Structure formats: structure tokens, C-alpha cells
Amino acid sequence: MTTVRASRIDPYFHGRVFSFSELAPPWPIAFLRRVGIRFKQVASGLARQTVKGPYRQLCAALTWIGTSANPHCRVSLRWSLELPR
């Protein structure tokens, strides 16, 4: 349980794990770690019963962007690879 609570890519709060590591690939781990950290910062302030919807929407958006052939999506994915580690 200590490892679960310490995870930055798959944050644990409100009694559950919000997994972002499943989105790699195509998203780099460094980017997903940032997503997990920020999601926990923002969503841990929401009511427990309302967090699941935003989590699913964020995962759906990242999945769509990461798998889309749209050139704008490809640029976003390339940009995420250039983030400092």
C-alpha cells in the first residue's frame, strides 16, 4: 500500500488509484507523471463521488489524441516527448 500511495503517475486518493500509466505508449512516462501529479492536485479537492467522471474524460481525451492521425494531435504528442524529465 505504501508503494501505491507514493506513485506519482498513478495517484491514490479518495480511496482509489487513478491510473495514467495505462496510457503509455504512446504518451511518455515523464508526461504521464506530470498528468498524474496535476490530476491529484486538482481532483483531490473535488467530492469523492464526482472525481470518476473527470478522470474518465481526461483518459478518453488523452487516448484519442495519442492514437489520432490528425496532424494537430501528432504535434501534441511530439511536444510531450520534448518535455524535461
Sequence and secondary structure as in RCSB ss.txt:
>XXXX:A:sequence
MTTVRASRIDPYFHGRVFSFSELAPPWPIAFLRRVGIRFKQVASGLARQTVKGPYRQLCAALTWIGTSANPHCRV
SLRWSLELPR
>XXXX:A:secstr
 HHHHH SSS EETTEE   GGGTTTS HHHHHHHHHHHHHHHTTS GGGSHHHHHHHHHHHHHHHH   HHHHH
HHHHHHTS  
